[in-house]
């Protein structure tokens, strides 16, 4: 499993934007489609809210990718 760290600038980042910023997809719209597919987990639970607020300390998983979000 590939692990990366992402540092949030501000209080949170929207899930679809996080996927774009880490290079999983090319746009926020593509990120929304990935989230809608049900493949994304936040802190071990499936997340279907495309613009869920991801805050420091949370872990986002997509396939073999694990993203630790830092503040």
Order of alpha helices (4+ residues) and beta strands (2+ residues): beta-beta-alpha-alpha-beta-beta-beta-beta-beta
